[in-house]
Amino acid sequence: MQNSSLNKDPKNIQSMFASIADSYDKANKVMTFGLDKKWRKQVVKYSKAQKQDKILDCATGTGDLAFCFENTIGANTTGIDFCQEMINIAKQKAVKQNSNTEFKTADMTQLPFKDNQFNVCSVAYGIRNTNNIKLALKEMARVTKPDGYLVILETGVSSTFIIKQSLSFYTKHIMPLLGGFISGKKTAYQYLNQSSQNFPGGKNFVKLLKDTGHFKNIEFKSLCLGASFLYRAQIK
């Protein structure tokens, strides 16, 4: 169940991500035990993206999923994020990697692109942090070509009691400690845990996708025993 008291004010979220931008990559690697790289490759595979497709990666952060699309299949990739500090790091990484991926500062609820521009639109662990999920989904559907795909990687809740309790303990207690130790910003990772716990995952998120009226052929699968879910929906 979603908690209406969870503060998703865009300025507060921007400030929070800005405060952890420099340590974001290291924290992700440590907290996922290095599985984040494997999960990104699964997103690319699940998206059905082809070589030379145009990809939009929303809430791109420091750009790792955008780079994965480019490096894995040679896609023409653009990454957007509404946190300037994250985009600055993504651009620095692009230069170091000699990448052609383009990065822009933009909000996924107000995408600065014309209709039907992309073959695939992706989001990894970002949709839950927007203050208007339905509007973000509508915008991503708008800029994606008919029969193109939206693919989303997001936190989930396991249906197995023991695993559910273990994951809950890890995300509630261990992740904030690890993230706080690495970044010096424990409160940021406490918020990320809260937003994870309040996200309508699994079948509830599938229903939300259906209710927008913009998607068809909606599928999802669990990763890491239900710690995350990978969703794919085709644009009507």
Secondary structure by P-SEA (a helix, b strand, c coil): cccccccccaaaaaaaaaaaccaaaaaaaaaaccaaaaaaaaaaaaaccccccbbbbccccccaaaaaaaaacccbbbbbbccaaaaaaaaaaaaaacccbbbbbcccccccccccccccccccccccccccaaaaaaaaaaacccccbbbbbbbbbbccaaaaaaaaaaaaccaaaaaaaacccaaaaaaaaaaaaacccaaaaaaaaaaacccccccccccccccbbbbbbbcc
